[in-house]
Amino acid sequence: MNRISSKITGAIKRSQLFLLFACCLIVPALTTCSDYLDARPENQILLDEFWLKESDVEATVLACYRAMQEDGFIWRVITWGELRSDNVITSQNADDNEREVSNANILATNGLCQWAAFYLVINYCNTVLQYAPEVVEKDPDFTTADLQAKSAEALAIRALCYFYLVRTFRDIPVPPEATISDRQVLQIPQSHPDTVLANITNDLLQAEQWALSEYMKDSKGRMTKDAIRAILADVYLWRGKYTECIDYCDKLINATLATTELSVTTPKYRLEEEMSSMLIFEEGNSSESIFELQFSTEKYNEGVGKLYGRASDINGQLAATVAYAEGEDVFPATDERKADFIITTKTEGGTYPIFKYLGYRMGIGTNNMYLYKSTTANWIFYRITDVMLMKAEALVQLNRSDDDLKEALHIVNTTYMRANPTLLESDTLAFANYSNPNAMERLLLLERQRELMFEGKRWFDLVRHSIRKNSSEDLVNYLMNKYTSNLSTIAAKLSVLNALYLPIHTDELKVNPLLEQNPYYKTSSNIEK
């Protein structure tokens, strides 16, 4: 079992009582807490008894990660990043919520539009930031440096949550503090996305200064300086701050391991020599990984298991798009990523299951053998190929000279040639074919799709591209690859940029009268609140 997963499971048992009332209040749609709210307000007692020593702070920080492991959180990380994209279609096992979102028939009552699981994590983070400073005065072993390190983790996790929310909903509320009292009601208006993104950036920059560079054994499962830098690169790319994006990508690409050999430097994040889902996704925490949420047999990744499938049932609720599984528009015949990521034999339901987290490859080239794994999959938020391709995208957007485009192509060739080991060096993608920024942009978007398929990136890539162009025309063209009916209706809906965001759930509108529905979904002025 992963060490951090075991630590988190134990830690939350101590901290969950302290945060119980806050959780009930901030996420009323998640569970019913009336019995607890009628009880004696023990949270005040816990406030007096809990924040006394370093282990109390550590327990609550680990509870932040534990809340991210919950099904409602990881389910939305996957569906918000993939379900509406051209990578996936729904299978016969999908429920109505997934099917309606996939078919661009989204109502504000759809369960996938609920954001409670993310605000639960945010509240844990706010709790750390609000109460951990008191422990410095109570526990002499808990220093200011310790406080800063714990605060950095909370700031970074919170920033990551807000980044998902702002990309998914656009305008979102930002709670100013933790919700602790059982009498406190959270009613605040939404903030403009530019404001949220600026605040995220500032928090991450502060977190970068305070965060630890390494943990003894948990570095890839906790918010280190490098994990924070990966988020910053992503945020800067989304904001169109391309020079800053490149700077932070380079901090990771050029990172080296400490060595006693003064004349030898070893890259800290190394590409596996071959694209092997066994090393990257099956075992987890590979040399390519920067930050991934840890799961184990004790806490299974239900998001992956139910949405993508598992060894006991390879048919998840989502499946690969037929055109991509059967054709060569995305994966050429030599590209081994198709077989690594997709089961290219149809099931009885007529779909192609997703294999990326379900199994692993053994062997090389024509001797490949594919096996189903028995372990549970971590969820990788950032790995070095993602960061490399972020840099390439930023270079293309800057386009200061041919050198930017050539460097971007070199990066694309690095991931492309690794996935096509039977090609000769002379078969690399040629600059003559991609010497203008539009062609290079299309190539880069395609390579990000190939390399990061099913990793929760594709929809956000398409939305970012649409915002930059101030048009969703390209997004619509990509999505037509997954649909077989209602093409004109779907295209008309998605031609409106505001339709690329999800609506605010009706339950949230009811409990918080200061919320405004996302513009595209405003069908009536008399929504019940």
Buried (B, 14 or more C-beta within 10 A) or exposed (E): BBBBBBBBBEBBEBBBEBBBBBBBBBBBBBEEBEEBEEEEEBBEEBBEEBBBBBBBBBBBBBBBBBBBBBBBBBBBBBBBBBBBBBBBBBBEBBEEBBBBBBBBEBBBEBBBBBBBBBBBBBBBBBBBBBBBBBBBEEBEEBEEEBBBBBBBBBBBBBBBBBBBBBBBBBBBBBBEEBBBBBEBEBEEEBBEBEEBBBBBBEBBEBBBEBBBEEBEEBBBBBBBBBBBBBBBBBBBBBBEBBEBBBBBBBBBBEBEEEEEEEEEEEBBBEBBEBBBBBBBBBBBBBBBBBBBBBBBEEBBBBBBBBBBBBEEEBBBBBBBBBBBBEEEEBBBEBBBBBBBBBBBEBBEEEBBBBBBBBBBBEEEEEEEEBEBBEBBBBBBBBBBBBBBBBBBBBBBBBBEEEEBBBBBBBBBBBBBBBBBBEBEEEEBBEBEEBEEBEEBBBBBBBBBBBBBBBBBBBBBBBBBBBBBEEEBEBBBEBBBBBBEEEEEEBBEBBEEBEBBBBBBBBBBBBBBEEBEBBBBBEEEEEBEE
